[in-house]
Amino acid sequence: MTEPTARAGAAGAAPGVVREYGTRYLRITVRHHGDAGFTWLRAPGPAHPRPQSLPPPTVGAALRRVDAAVGPTGAQLALGERESAAPGVVYRVPGAVSVARLLTSGNAAAFQLSVNALAGVGRTLRRLHQEPWEPPQRRPHPGVRRLRAWISGEENAPGATRVHQVARARLGPSLWTRLTEWTEAAHQLPSRPALLHGAPSIGWLVPDLVTDGGRPALLTGEEVTGGDPALDLGWLLGELYELRCAAARGLGAAGHGPPVDHHAAAHALLGAYTGTRTDRSGDAGTAVPPGTARAATLRLAVHIRDFATFVGWHDDLRPYCDLLAETLAADGTPTLRWPTPAQCTGENPPNPGPHRPTP
């Protein structure tokens, strides 16, 4: 599954527009403002189910408190603002390209920026999850909400309906039940919910391309909710797991890209989140929240659903459903297996193709 083609400096584009891309869910417009950096406008597409919303003032204050506490070693929680000239939310960030593109670019400097950004977001999420969820009303987790609707058969988009049938057939009754149960469990609020980003993604993570050694920015605000910290960490880990597996299986444009050390990227994220150095066994330490493997598996399921719904059917969705079945059958544990390069004997360097920033 590949990212819809972006336009860079397209003919007729507004002054300052450097990139435009998106799906039927969201359209992204990146503009350059000279020394002021860049803005990313996320505007709803025709399939966006409801108006975009920003966090209430109390939650915004908590997010700013986290940002101040984590300081220069963590990723900045870049809070969105209302766009006055058009529908959408605008973010002020120090770069025009996300980790989703830089990680797989084949450029060593871009890869290192991506790894550093993943370490920064790991530290920020660790601090964010120390904040309790206090507001009286909690928005349902956006990805889990979409997954519940898809599993129940409520959606009628052609791509979603078709991949629903394919997934049920490939998973079989037992694994479909497991997916349903995991999704329902993720929907429930734990006894001590934490403040969650709600949708951390390598497509939302923007390294600083303006200031040497500057902080990466994580677009934050539209999906903020409360719940189990495993959902945030698993969301990012699931993306890296999907990229690794797609590369190894030659899905989409995977066979045409340069080698990528996904293991180093995952180690940077996990090591920063846990505050430990992963050892040669691949053990990320005891601070990984219980349920992270299941959350990462749900992230894979959400991406399958989202691609079919917001982009359309693609034949690669069939082997992706097979991958989901294998991951579910293994109780999600493959998403936590990130051996060091020395342990990857017999495994060719992965070659992921372009990765679509998820909605």
C-alpha positions as CSV (number, residue, x, y, z in Angstrom):
1,M,0.0,0.0,0.0
2,T,1.6,3.2,-1.1
3,E,1.2,6.9,-0.4
4,P,-0.9,8.8,-2.9
5,T,1.4,10.9,-5.1
6,A,2.3,14.2,-3.6
7,R,2.7,17.4,-5.7
8,A,5.8,19.5,-5.0
9,G,5.8,22.9,-6.6
10,A,2.9,22.0,-8.8
11,A,1.9,24.2,-11.6
12,G,-0.7,26.7,-10.5
13,A,-0.1,26.0,-6.8
14,A,-0.4,28.9,-4.4
15,P,2.8,30.8,-3.5
16,G,4.7,29.0,-0.8
17,V,3.1,25.6,-1.3
18,V,5.7,22.9,-1.4
19,R,3.7,19.8,-1.1
20,E,0.0,18.7,-1.4
21,Y,-1.2,15.1,-0.9
22,G,-3.8,13.2,0.9
23,T,-6.8,10.8,0.8
24,R,-10.5,11.0,0.9
25,Y,-10.1,11.4,4.7
26,L,-7.7,14.3,4.9
27,R,-5.9,16.6,2.5
28,I,-2.4,17.9,3.5
29,T,-1.0,21.2,2.3
30,V,2.6,22.1,3.3
31,R,3.6,25.7,2.9
32,H,7.0,27.4,3.3
33,H,7.1,30.7,5.2
34,G,10.8,31.6,4.8
35,D,12.6,32.1,8.1
36,A,9.3,31.3,9.9
37,G,9.5,27.7,8.9
38,F,6.6,25.7,7.6
39,T,2.9,25.2,8.1
40,W,1.0,21.9,7.6
41,L,-2.8,22.3,6.9
42,R,-4.8,19.2,7.5
43,A,-8.2,19.7,5.9
44,P,-11.1,17.2,5.9
45,G,-11.7,15.2,2.8
46,P,-15.1,14.1,1.5
47,A,-15.0,10.9,3.6
48,H,-14.1,12.7,6.9
49,P,-16.9,11.7,9.3
50,R,-17.1,14.7,11.5
51,P,-15.6,18.2,12.0
52,Q,-12.1,18.3,13.2
53,S,-11.8,19.4,16.8
54,L,-9.0,20.7,19.0
55,P,-8.5,19.7,22.7
56,P,-10.3,21.7,25.4
57,P,-8.3,24.3,27.3
58,T,-7.5,22.1,30.2
59,V,-6.1,19.4,27.9
60,G,-4.2,22.0,25.9
61,A,-2.6,23.2,29.2
62,A,-1.6,19.6,30.1
63,L,0.0,19.1,26.6
64,R,2.0,22.3,27.0
65,R,3.1,21.2,30.4
66,V,4.4,18.0,29.0
67,D,6.2,19.8,26.2
68,A,7.9,22.1,28.7
69,A,8.9,19.2,30.9
70,V,10.4,17.0,28.2
71,G,12.5,19.9,26.9
72,P,15.0,19.7,24.0
73,T,15.5,15.9,24.2
74,G,12.0,15.1,23.3
75,A,9.7,15.7,20.3
76,Q,7.7,18.9,20.4
77,L,4.0,18.5,20.8
78,A,3.0,20.9,18.0
79,L,-0.6,22.0,18.8
80,G,-2.9,22.8,15.9
81,E,-4.7,26.0,15.3
82,R,-7.9,26.8,13.4
83,E,-7.4,27.8,9.8
84,S,-9.2,31.1,9.2
85,A,-9.2,31.0,5.4
86,A,-10.3,27.4,4.9
87,P,-11.6,24.4,6.8
88,G,-9.0,22.5,8.6
89,V,-6.3,22.7,11.3
90,V,-2.9,24.3,10.7
91,Y,0.4,23.3,12.5
92,R,3.5,25.4,12.6
93,V,6.5,23.0,12.3
94,P,10.2,23.2,11.3
95,G,10.1,20.9,8.3
96,A,8.3,20.0,5.1
97,V,8.7,16.2,5.2
98,S,7.7,13.6,7.7
99,V,9.6,10.6,9.0
100,A,7.3,8.5,6.8
101,R,9.2,9.7,3.8
102,L,12.6,10.3,5.2
103,L,13.0,6.9,6.9
104,T,12.7,5.1,3.5
105,S,14.5,7.7,1.4
106,G,17.9,5.8,1.2
107,N,19.7,8.9,2.4
108,A,21.9,8.3,5.5
109,A,21.4,11.7,7.0
110,A,17.6,11.5,6.5
111,F,17.6,8.1,8.1
112,Q,19.5,9.4,11.1
113,L,17.1,12.4,11.4
114,S,14.2,9.9,11.4
115,V,15.8,7.7,14.1
116,N,16.5,10.7,16.3
117,A,12.9,11.9,15.8
118,L,11.6,8.5,16.9
119,A,13.8,8.6,20.0
120,G,12.4,12.1,20.7
121,V,8.8,11.0,20.3
122,G,9.5,8.0,22.6
123,R,10.7,10.3,25.4
124,T,7.7,12.7,24.9
125,L,5.1,9.9,24.9
126,R,6.7,8.5,28.1
127,R,6.2,11.9,29.8
128,L,2.8,12.4,28.3
129,H,1.5,9.1,29.7
130,Q,2.4,10.3,33.2
131,E,-0.5,12.8,32.8
132,P,-3.9,11.4,34.0
133,W,-7.0,11.9,31.9
134,E,-9.1,14.2,34.0
135,P,-11.8,15.8,31.8
136,P,-15.3,14.5,32.5
137,Q,-15.9,13.5,28.9
138,R,-13.6,11.4,26.9
139,R,-13.6,11.2,23.1
140,P,-13.5,7.6,21.8
141,H,-10.1,6.6,20.5
142,P,-10.4,7.6,16.8
143,G,-8.7,4.6,15.3
144,V,-10.4,2.1,17.5
145,R,-13.8,3.8,16.8
146,R,-13.2,3.3,13.0
147,L,-12.1,-0.3,13.5
148,R,-15.2,-1.1,15.6
149,A,-17.5,0.3,12.9
150,W,-15.7,-1.7,10.2
151,I,-15.8,-5.0,12.2
152,S,-19.5,-4.6,12.9
153,G,-20.2,-4.1,9.2
154,E,-21.6,-0.6,9.7
155,E,-19.6,0.9,6.9
156,N,-20.8,0.8,3.3
157,A,-17.8,2.3,1.4
158,P,-17.0,-0.2,-1.5
159,G,-13.4,-0.7,-0.5
160,A,-14.2,-1.2,3.2
161,T,-17.0,-3.7,2.4
162,R,-14.7,-5.7,0.1
163,V,-11.7,-5.8,2.4
164,H,-14.2,-6.7,5.3
165,Q,-15.2,-9.8,3.3
166,V,-11.6,-10.7,2.4
167,A,-10.4,-10.2,6.0
168,R,-13.1,-12.4,7.5
169,A,-12.4,-15.2,5.0
170,R,-8.6,-15.0,5.6
171,L,-8.8,-14.7,9.4
172,G,-11.5,-17.3,9.9
173,P,-14.0,-17.3,12.8
174,S,-11.5,-17.8,15.6
175,L,-9.1,-15.0,14.6
176,W,-12.0,-12.7,13.6
177,T,-13.4,-13.2,17.1
178,R,-10.0,-12.4,18.6
179,L,-9.8,-9.2,16.6
180,T,-13.3,-8.2,17.7
181,E,-12.5,-8.9,21.4
182,W,-9.2,-7.0,21.3
183,T,-10.9,-4.0,19.6
184,E,-13.7,-4.0,22.2
185,A,-11.1,-4.2,25.0
186,A,-9.2,-1.2,23.5
187,H,-12.4,0.8,23.4
188,Q,-12.9,0.4,27.2
189,L,-11.4,3.0,29.5
190,P,-8.9,1.5,32.0
191,S,-9.2,2.2,35.7
192,R,-6.5,4.8,35.6
193,P,-6.5,6.3,32.1
194,A,-3.6,8.4,30.9
195,L,-3.6,11.3,28.5
196,L,-3.0,10.0,25.0
197,H,-2.0,11.6,21.8
198,G,-4.5,9.4,20.1
199,A,-2.9,8.8,16.7
200,P,0.9,9.2,16.9
201,S,2.3,8.3,13.4
202,I,5.5,8.6,11.5
203,G,3.4,10.6,9.0
204,W,2.7,13.1,11.8
205,L,6.3,13.3,13.0
206,V,8.3,16.1,11.3
207,P,12.1,16.4,11.9
208,D,13.6,19.9,12.1
209,L,15.1,20.6,8.7
210,V,15.8,24.3,9.5
211,T,17.8,24.3,12.7
212,D,20.8,22.0,13.2
213,G,19.9,19.8,16.2
214,G,16.4,21.2,16.5
215,R,13.5,19.3,18.0
216,P,11.3,17.2,15.8
217,A,7.6,18.1,15.9
218,L,4.6,15.7,16.4
219,L,1.4,17.2,15.1
220,T,-0.9,17.0,18.1
221,G,-4.4,17.9,19.1
222,E,-7.1,16.5,16.8
223,E,-7.1,13.0,18.1
224,V,-6.2,13.6,21.8
225,T,-8.1,11.3,24.2
226,G,-7.7,9.3,27.3
227,G,-6.9,5.6,27.7
228,D,-4.3,2.9,27.9
229,P,-0.7,4.1,27.1
230,A,-0.2,0.9,25.1
231,L,-2.4,2.4,22.4
232,D,0.0,5.3,21.7
233,L,3.1,3.2,21.7
234,G,1.5,0.4,19.8
235,W,0.3,2.7,17.1
236,L,3.8,3.8,16.2
237,L,5.3,0.4,16.7
238,G,2.6,-1.1,14.5
239,E,3.6,1.2,11.7
240,L,7.3,0.2,11.9
241,Y,6.2,-3.5,12.1
242,E,4.1,-3.1,9.0
243,L,6.9,-1.5,7.1
244,R,9.3,-4.2,8.0
245,C,7.0,-7.0,7.0
246,A,5.9,-5.3,3.8
247,A,9.6,-4.9,2.9
248,A,10.4,-8.5,3.6
249,R,7.4,-9.7,1.6
250,G,7.9,-7.4,-1.4
251,L,4.4,-5.8,-1.0
252,G,3.6,-2.8,-3.1
253,A,6.8,-0.9,-4.1
254,A,8.8,-2.6,-1.4
255,G,11.2,-4.3,-3.8
256,H,12.2,-1.0,-5.4
257,G,13.3,1.0,-2.4
258,P,16.7,1.2,-0.7
259,P,17.6,-1.0,2.4
260,V,16.2,0.4,5.6
261,D,17.2,-0.7,9.1
262,H,13.7,-0.9,10.7
263,H,15.2,-2.6,13.7
264,A,17.3,0.5,14.6
265,A,14.2,2.7,14.2
266,A,12.2,0.5,16.5
267,H,15.0,0.3,19.1
268,A,15.3,4.1,19.1
269,L,11.5,4.4,19.9
270,L,11.4,1.6,22.5
271,G,14.6,2.5,24.2
272,A,13.6,6.1,24.6
273,Y,10.1,5.2,25.8
274,T,11.3,2.8,28.4
275,G,14.4,4.8,29.4
276,T,16.6,1.8,28.8
277,R,19.0,0.5,26.2
278,T,17.7,-2.6,24.5
279,D,20.0,-5.5,24.8
280,R,21.1,-8.0,22.2
281,S,18.2,-10.3,23.0
282,G,15.8,-7.6,21.6
283,D,14.2,-7.1,25.1
284,A,12.9,-3.6,25.3
285,G,12.7,-3.6,29.1
286,T,9.9,-3.9,31.5
287,A,8.4,-0.5,31.0
288,V,6.6,-1.4,27.7
289,P,3.0,-1.1,28.7
290,P,1.1,-4.4,28.8
291,G,-1.0,-4.7,25.7
292,T,1.4,-2.9,23.4
293,A,1.6,-5.9,21.1
294,R,-2.1,-6.1,20.8
295,A,-2.3,-2.4,20.1
296,A,0.3,-2.7,17.4
297,T,-1.8,-5.5,15.8
298,L,-4.9,-3.3,15.9
299,R,-2.9,-0.5,14.2
300,L,-2.2,-2.9,11.3
301,A,-5.9,-3.7,11.1
302,V,-6.8,0.0,11.1
303,H,-4.4,0.7,8.3
304,I,-6.0,-2.0,6.2
305,R,-9.4,-0.6,6.9
306,D,-8.4,3.0,6.3
307,F,-6.6,2.3,3.0
308,A,-9.5,0.4,1.6
309,T,-12.0,3.1,2.7
310,F,-10.1,6.3,2.0
311,V,-7.9,5.3,-1.0
312,G,-9.7,2.2,-2.5
313,W,-9.2,-1.4,-3.1
314,H,-5.7,-2.7,-4.0
315,D,-4.7,-6.3,-4.5
316,D,-2.0,-5.9,-1.9
317,L,-4.8,-5.8,0.7
318,R,-5.1,-9.6,0.4
319,P,-1.5,-10.4,1.7
320,Y,-1.9,-7.6,4.2
321,C,-4.9,-9.5,5.6
322,D,-2.8,-12.6,5.7
323,L,-0.2,-10.7,7.7
324,L,-2.9,-9.6,10.1
325,A,-4.0,-13.2,10.5
326,E,-0.5,-14.4,11.2
327,T,0.1,-11.6,13.8
328,L,-3.2,-12.3,15.5
329,A,-2.5,-16.0,15.6
330,A,0.8,-15.2,17.4
331,D,-1.0,-13.0,19.9
332,G,0.7,-10.0,18.5
333,T,4.1,-11.0,19.8
334,P,6.0,-10.5,16.4
335,T,5.4,-6.7,16.8
336,L,7.7,-6.7,19.8
337,R,10.5,-8.8,18.2
338,W,13.2,-6.4,17.1
339,P,16.5,-8.2,17.3
340,T,19.7,-6.3,16.8
341,P,21.2,-6.4,13.2
342,A,23.7,-9.1,14.4
343,Q,20.8,-11.4,15.1
344,C,19.1,-10.9,11.8
345,T,21.0,-13.8,10.2
346,G,19.5,-14.9,6.9
347,E,17.3,-11.9,6.7
348,N,17.9,-9.6,3.8
349,P,17.8,-5.8,4.4
350,P,14.3,-4.7,4.0
351,N,13.3,-2.6,1.0
352,P,10.1,-0.7,1.8
353,G,8.4,1.4,-0.8
354,P,6.7,4.7,-0.1
355,H,4.5,4.6,2.9
356,R,1.2,6.4,3.0
357,P,0.9,8.7,6.0
358,T,-2.2,7.4,7.8
359,P,-5.1,9.6,8.5
